[in-house]
């Protein structure tokens, strides 16, 4: 770490290291459990939603390390990979898409 203090990159690297360990897999499973929790108490809603939001944020920080480390445990977490944003350069109409992808919908007949 640098003399200037702990940086955001240091935190991200630490979460990645934790995610690659067996205990990191258990922590990730705990976050999944927290994220899926349902409260029937209306007064607890802000607290439960806050916990769920924080669990989701931490899961996002650990997702790459969890996915890349695999794991052989019967409790291996299920990780949903997030796709990277894709730049869209132009809009394509349905007709143009189907013309470029003839196998996209075999029920549509196309004029030649």
Secondary structure by P-SEA (a helix, b strand, c coil): cccccccaaaaaaaaaaaaacaaaaaaaaaaaaaaacccccccaaaaaaaaaaaaaaaaaaaaaaaaaaccccccbbbbbbbbcbbbbcccccaaaaaaacccccccccccc
